[in-house]
Amino acid sequence: MPASLRLLISIAAVTATAACGAARAPLTTSFAQLPDHLNVGDTVTVESADGAEVRGRLVRMAPDSIAVTEPSAERMVDASRVRRISACCDSLLNGTLIGFVSGALFGTAVAVGLSDGSSDLDGNQSALIFGGIGAGLGIGLDALVRSDRLVYSSPAVTPRARAGPTGAAVGITVTW
């Protein structure tokens, strides 16, 4: 197997590993572990057992409650009433770093592939150029894909049913 092909396979493996390593924090079912997954000031959505949602900035976390500031007021939700907590959006830094590393590795592979003297581009220049392109693509993609991540889910979620008006129609909602 040619050295350049081995290098390209290695780059693909490193890139895939970096992308997997950037996965979001794992889900917790322990209210006491929330400080490991959230920081004061994070934008969160707290869904209570009755289906009501509170979205705002996290103000305080206690072992038995969570406080969120909405635009109109601060809301305290007791831990026994919390069904789910989702945190908004990760930092754009991880997309930038993954893009830069991927681009730099690709640029190095291009430089190695062209190392027969047919190009004035050396490995460092190529790595920086493609790294910059990769960083731009990484931050762009990370900005486009902005989704909430589920941080907490209540360990004992009981099925519930609700009937009544839902918007302009009458409907039945069943969740568990």
N, C-alpha and C positions, 0 to 999 in steps of 0.2 A: 504494500500500500504506500503510495507516495506520501512524503512528509507533509505536503500542503493539504492533502485530504485528511490526514490524521489531525492536523491542526484545526481544520474546519469542523470536524466531528467534536473535538475537544471544546471548541468555542460554543457549539450548539449545546453541549452538555452543561457547560458553565452557565450559559444564559438561562437554560431551563431551570437549573438549580437556584439561580438568583431570583427568578420569577416565583418559584415555589416558596422561597424563604420570605418573600414579601407578603405572604398570606396574612389575613387579618387575625387579630387576637381571637383565641378560642372562646366559645360560648361558656358562660358559667350559670349554674343553677343555685349558687350560694350568694345570698344578698351581702354577706360579710366580705366576699371577694370582689365586690364592685370597685373598690379603690385600685385594684390591680388592672382594671380595664377602662376606667373613666378618670377624668381629671375635672376639678372644679373649673367651670368656664366652657366645658364642652357643650355643644348643642345636642340635646337628647330628646327623644320621644318616649314618654312613659305611658303604656297602655294599662289601664286598670282592669280588674276582673269583670266589671260591668261593660267593658268595651270603650269607655271614654278615654280620649287621648289628651295628654298634656305635652306641648312641644315648647321648648325654650332652653335657656342656659342653665346648666347645673350649678346650683348655689352651694348645697351641702349634701353630704352623705352621712348617714348614721346607721348603726346596725339594724335599726328597726324602721327607718324612713328615708325618703329622698326629697329634697327641696329643689324645685325648678322655678325659674323666673320667666313668666310669660310677659308679653308686652304690657299687659294691664295689671298684673299682680303676681305675687309669689305664691306658688302652690306647694303644699306639703302632702306627699302621698305615703301612706303607711305601707310598710313592706308586705303585710298580709293581703293588701289589695292590689299589689302590682302583679300583672301578668307577664309583661315584656318590657324591656328597655332597649332601645336602639340608639346608637350614636351616629351622628351625621359626619360623613365625609372624613377621609384620611388626609394627611398632608400630601402636598404635591411633590415633596422631596423624594419619596420612594420611587415614583414614576420617573423623575429626573435622573436619579442615580442608576436605576435599572437600565434606562435608555442610554445613559452615558457609557456604562460598562459594556453593554451589548454592542454599541456602536464602536467603542474603542477596540474591543476584541475583533470585531469584523474588520475594522481598519487595519489592525495588525495582520490579520489573515490576508488582506488585499496586498499589503506591502510585502509579505512573505511570498505570495503568489507572483508578484511582479519583480522579485529580487534578482531576476536575470540581467538586470541592467537596462531594461527597456523603459524605465521610468525614473524621473528625478525625485520621486516621492519616497522619503525614508519612512521607517516604521513609526517613529515618534510623531511626525507630521500627519501621517495617515491616521494614526490612533486618535489624535486630537481633533482632526477634521471630522471623522466619522463619529467620534464620541460626542462632539457638539451637535451633529445632526441627530444622533440617537437621543441626546438629552432633550432636544427640542420636540422630537416625536413623543418621547416619554411623558414630558409635562403636558403636552397637548392631549394625549390619550387619557392621562390621569384626570385632567380637567373635564373631559367629556364624560367619563364614566364616574359619576358621583352618586354613590348609592349609600343608603344607611346600612350599618352593620349591626346585626343582632348581638347584643352584649349579654343580656340576662333573659332567662326564661324561667318562669315559676316552675318548681319541680312538681307541684300538685295542681295541674290544671284540670278542672272538672268540666264536663260538657255543659253547655248552656244553650237555651233557645230563647229567641226574642221574636215576638210578632208585633207588627204595628206599621205605621207609616214610615217609609224610607224615601225621603225626598218627595217626588211628585207622585209616587205610587205606593201601594200597600204591598208589603213583602214579609217574608219570614227569613230570619238569619239563624243558622245553626253553626256553632263553632265549638271546637274542643282543643 
